[in-house]
């Protein structure tokens, strides 16, 4: 965030990608303010993300993700972090709505 965003602010896109970049910056700022850790913030990020790259293929609709998030009111929506033997922070699966695949061994 400290290198990519300033670079493209200094050298902006001269295409439709500029709109996607502006939305990307908005999402990054929300994550920096930890808005993704709340249900409402996470839902807002999903809505913004679905405005980007409109021609991209998606496995699930925006509504499916938000509905799934709302039906799991009793579960956490983020991974907690633990430390491995060397002291690196690693994601640990808890009762999560979304993990981005990080809970699977070897996934990135």
QUIUR-V292297 format. One record per helix or strand. SS is the DSSP state (H for helix, E for strand). FROM is the first residue (numbers start at 1). LEN is the number of residues. If there is no record, write none. Layout:
ss->SS from->FROM len->LEN
ss->SS from->FROM len->LEN
This chain:
ss->H from->4 len->7
ss->H from->17 len->16
ss->H from->35 len->3
ss->H from->39 len->11
ss->H from->62 len->10
ss->E from->76 len->1
ss->E from->80 len->4
ss->E from->89 len->4
ss->E from->96 len->1
